[in-house]
Amino acid sequence: MNRQKVEVDTQQLGPPWWPRWMAFAEFAAQISGGTVEAAGNIFRRITEHSAFEDAVNEDFWMPCSAWPVDPLQKRIGATMGDDILVSSGS
């Protein structure tokens, strides 16, 4: 598991499906006047605010399928996968 962002564009349809879906969701937010930059900017905003001290930034990778070996991550991944299927109408 290399945990690297998969870059795709919205000019075509095809695999990889999950990164492509996320690219279309980002595009939809942008054309609606929204932004998806909050996660990328929140640590900077917190450290610049005087009310916070010793802030720590950590990456957390959320599984969206039941592939992990760790039992907790496997359960989270299975639940996320179910949620994705239900919300997509599959």
QUIURCOR-V465256 format. One record per backbone hydrogen bond with DSSP energy under -0.5 kcal/mol. CO is the residue of the C=O (numbers start at 0). NH is the residue of the N-H. E is the energy in kcal/mol with one decimal. If there is no record, write none. Layout:
CO & NH & E
CO & NH & E
This chain:
4 & 6 & -0.7
15 & 19 & -1.7
16 & 20 & -2.8
17 & 21 & -2.4
18 & 22 & -2.2
19 & 23 & -2.3
20 & 24 & -2.3
21 & 25 & -2.4
22 & 26 & -2.3
23 & 27 & -2.6
24 & 28 & -2.1
25 & 29 & -2.3
26 & 30 & -2.6
27 & 31 & -1.0
28 & 33 & -3.2
29 & 32 & -1.7
36 & 40 & -1.6
37 & 41 & -1.8
40 & 44 & -2.3
41 & 45 & -2.4
42 & 46 & -2.6
43 & 47 & -1.7
44 & 48 & -0.6
45 & 48 & -1.1
48 & 51 & -1.4
55 & 57 & -0.5
59 & 61 & -0.6
60 & 62 & -0.6
64 & 67 & -0.6
69 & 73 & -2.8
70 & 74 & -2.3
71 & 75 & -2.6
72 & 76 & -2.7
73 & 77 & -2.4
74 & 78 & -2.3
75 & 79 & -2.8
76 & 80 & -2.6
77 & 81 & -2.3
78 & 82 & -2.6
79 & 83 & -2.5
80 & 84 & -2.2
81 & 85 & -2.6
82 & 86 & -2.7
83 & 87 & -1.6
84 & 88 & -0.6
84 & 89 & -1.8
85 & 88 & -0.9
